[in-house]
């Protein structure tokens, strides 16, 4: 009986290794990567902006490192085969707020490198605390608590998250915060020139994705928009250097600056009082991360029409965040 069971399991695994299934999995992974890379770059641009803009290359490295670690760990430990985990937009928005507050709280004598390392240390601490809390929630079997959150609370949470992302994106485009005091700079011709294509593309994405649900739509539109941007540069005779100087492109990036994890020597430059002052924000990020993870998992349950082990997903994400923190990666 045992031999027949072993043969049956081997046969099932062999079916899973069928060339067509392998090809479809590779294509799905490629499409997910095409979508994810611009998203992670946008998170890094959101967090490492303003006074931290010179370190955006390292920020992109941290975001991509987090995407790799989270993706690998959750793929191997999730209760659902095919689960893809990525740094979330909600924590990224709060990390951007925390980064701005840390920079504002740095001593006048602090160097830009010290401010950057302090922000990276704060992100790493946030990932550690988030990972530990998520794992503890899963180990305590508290994942089902998401079922008891009222709909108005969920709606308000999603609306608030959306506003943080929109305001952060507009501030990134105009290189100024989206506020009444900064409103004169937001209506300058150059700022409007950046707003219009961004808002137009966002609205186009919204309309198309509401009408159609094909999995190729998002990556195809992203690639088409990028291609259109470079076609316009070519038609107008604008070089890459000119586009970068005008704020259309990130950079320039120094050599070897893509990923710089914290080292013992770097920790000496961290201004710890500025991080201690962000305890409330870190607690908020932990709560937002837990709610986001459980909401996303519940939405996936409806999509794939099967129950998932919410507590296992919490443990999986908790472990992934703990490992991500070792390299300073995003939550």
Secondary structure, DSSP 4 states (H G I P E B T S, - for coil): -HHHHHHHHHHHHHHHT-HHHHHHHHHHHHHHHHHHHHHHHHHHHHHS-GGGGGGHHHHHHHHHHHHHHHHHHHHHH-SSTT------HHHHHHHHHHHHHHHHTS-TT--HHHHHHHHHHHHHHHHHHHHHHHHHHHHTT-GGGGGGS-HHHHHHHHHHHHHHHHHHHHHHHHTS-SSSTTHHHHTSHHHHHHHHHHHHHHHHHHHHHHH---THHHHHHHHHHHHHHHHHHHHHT--HHHHHHTTSS-----TT-S-----HHHHTT--HHHHHTTHHHHHHHHHHHHHHHHHHHHHHHHHHTS---HHHHHHHHHHHHHHHHTTT---
